[in-house]
């Protein structure tokens, strides 16, 4: 019984240590992107509302997609140029972590609407009906919108 209790305590301390490491990684990578200023890659919302992000090794990007239009809500997806953000999905995002939208394989992102400083998107399976898998909110500052030709 005593050894079971010790194992339990050890697992709690490892989880706490792991969370501190993840928090440190998040803070360091967020700071790295902030230091690049306006020299970042933004995702493009095309005229058909499809969202594209092409990684550019000379420009940084790092942004999460959330369950609600609030950065404190559950993180559903991450797009980042940083390998330690993407490899093995360290932040446990429900739909994963990717360098660019091409990594989504059989899924796509479609812009739906603006929600204050966020945009609402649909994660879809691009079949005949664009079956919605989930709605995901992103901070609008990470996106540019291609203008429609009149």
C-alpha positions as CSV (number, residue, x, y, z in Angstrom):
1,X,0.0,0.0,0.0
2,X,2.8,2.4,0.9
3,X,4.6,1.7,-2.5
4,X,1.4,2.4,-4.3
5,X,1.1,5.8,-2.6
6,X,4.7,6.6,-3.5
7,X,4.0,5.8,-7.1
8,X,0.9,8.0,-7.0
9,X,2.9,10.9,-5.6
10,X,5.7,10.4,-8.1
11,X,3.2,10.5,-11.0
12,X,1.7,13.7,-9.7
13,X,5.1,15.4,-9.5
14,X,6.1,14.2,-13.0
15,X,2.8,15.6,-14.4
16,X,3.5,18.9,-12.6
17,X,7.1,19.0,-13.9
18,X,5.8,18.2,-17.4
19,X,3.2,21.0,-17.3
20,X,5.9,23.5,-16.1
21,X,8.1,22.5,-19.1
22,X,5.2,22.9,-21.4
23,X,4.4,26.3,-20.0
24,X,8.0,27.3,-20.4
25,X,8.0,26.1,-24.0
26,X,4.8,28.0,-24.7
27,X,6.2,31.2,-23.2
28,X,9.5,31.0,-25.0
29,X,8.0,30.3,-28.4
30,X,5.3,33.0,-28.0
31,X,8.1,35.5,-27.1
32,X,10.1,34.3,-30.2
33,X,7.2,35.2,-32.5
34,X,6.6,38.5,-30.7
35,X,10.2,39.5,-31.3
36,X,9.8,39.1,-35.1
37,X,7.3,42.0,-35.1
38,X,5.3,42.4,-38.3
39,X,7.7,40.1,-40.2
40,X,5.4,37.0,-39.8
41,X,3.6,34.7,-42.2
42,X,-0.2,35.1,-42.0
43,X,-2.8,32.7,-43.2
44,X,-4.7,33.8,-46.3
45,X,-8.5,33.7,-46.6
46,X,-9.0,33.3,-50.3
47,X,-12.0,34.7,-52.2
48,X,-13.8,31.4,-51.9
49,X,-13.3,31.5,-48.1
50,X,-10.8,28.6,-48.1
51,X,-7.9,29.3,-45.7
52,X,-4.3,28.6,-46.8
53,X,-1.1,28.8,-44.8
54,X,2.2,28.1,-46.5
55,X,5.2,27.8,-44.2
56,X,8.1,30.1,-45.1
57,X,11.4,29.3,-43.3
58,X,12.4,33.0,-43.5
59,X,9.2,34.2,-41.7
60,X,7.7,32.9,-38.5
61,X,4.2,32.0,-37.6
62,X,2.6,30.5,-34.5
63,X,-1.1,30.6,-33.7
64,X,-3.7,28.5,-32.0
65,X,-7.3,27.8,-32.9
66,X,-9.7,27.7,-29.9
67,X,-13.0,26.2,-29.0
68,X,-14.5,29.6,-28.3
69,X,-13.5,33.2,-29.2
70,X,-11.3,33.5,-26.2
71,X,-7.5,32.6,-25.8
72,X,-8.2,31.0,-22.5
73,X,-10.6,28.4,-24.0
74,X,-9.5,24.9,-25.1
75,X,-6.8,24.9,-27.8
76,X,-8.1,22.8,-30.7
77,X,-5.3,23.2,-33.3
78,X,-1.9,24.9,-33.7
79,X,-0.1,26.2,-36.7
80,X,3.6,27.0,-36.1
81,X,6.9,27.2,-37.9
82,X,8.6,25.9,-34.8
83,X,9.4,22.2,-34.7
84,X,9.1,21.9,-30.9
85,X,5.6,23.2,-31.2
86,X,4.5,20.8,-33.9
87,X,6.5,17.5,-33.4
88,X,4.4,15.1,-31.3
89,X,1.7,17.8,-30.7
90,X,3.2,18.7,-27.3
91,X,0.2,21.0,-26.4
92,X,-2.3,18.2,-26.9
93,X,-4.4,20.1,-29.4
94,X,-7.5,18.1,-30.3
95,X,-6.9,18.2,-34.1
96,X,-3.1,18.4,-33.9
97,X,-0.2,20.8,-34.6
98,X,0.9,21.6,-38.1
99,X,3.5,23.7,-40.0
100,X,0.9,24.6,-42.7
101,X,-2.6,23.9,-43.9
102,X,-1.2,21.3,-46.4
103,X,-0.5,19.1,-43.4
104,X,-4.2,18.8,-42.7
105,X,-4.3,16.0,-45.3
106,X,-8.0,15.2,-45.8
107,X,-9.3,18.2,-43.9
108,X,-9.7,21.8,-44.8
109,X,-10.4,25.2,-43.1
110,X,-13.1,27.5,-44.3
111,X,-13.7,31.1,-43.0
112,X,-17.2,31.6,-41.7
113,X,-17.5,35.0,-40.0
114,X,-15.8,37.7,-37.9
115,X,-16.4,37.5,-34.1
116,X,-14.8,40.7,-32.7
117,X,-11.0,40.2,-32.7
118,X,-11.5,36.5,-33.7
119,X,-12.6,34.8,-36.8
120,X,-14.9,31.7,-36.8
121,X,-13.8,28.9,-39.1
122,X,-15.1,25.5,-40.0
123,X,-12.8,22.5,-40.0
124,X,-14.3,20.4,-42.8
125,X,-13.9,17.1,-44.6
126,X,-13.8,18.4,-48.3
127,X,-16.4,16.0,-49.6
128,X,-19.5,16.8,-51.6
129,X,-21.1,18.5,-48.6
130,X,-18.0,19.9,-46.9
131,X,-18.9,18.0,-43.8
132,X,-18.2,20.1,-40.7
133,X,-15.9,18.4,-38.2
134,X,-15.7,21.3,-35.8
135,X,-15.9,25.1,-35.5
136,X,-12.6,26.7,-34.6
137,X,-11.9,30.3,-33.5
138,X,-8.6,32.1,-34.4
139,X,-7.3,35.5,-33.5
140,X,-8.0,37.7,-36.6
141,X,-4.5,39.3,-36.4
142,X,-3.0,36.1,-37.9
143,X,-5.1,36.3,-41.1
144,X,-5.2,38.4,-44.3
145,X,-8.2,38.4,-46.7
146,X,-7.8,38.3,-50.4
147,X,-10.0,40.9,-52.0
148,X,-12.7,39.8,-54.4
149,X,-12.5,41.3,-57.9
150,X,-15.5,43.4,-58.7
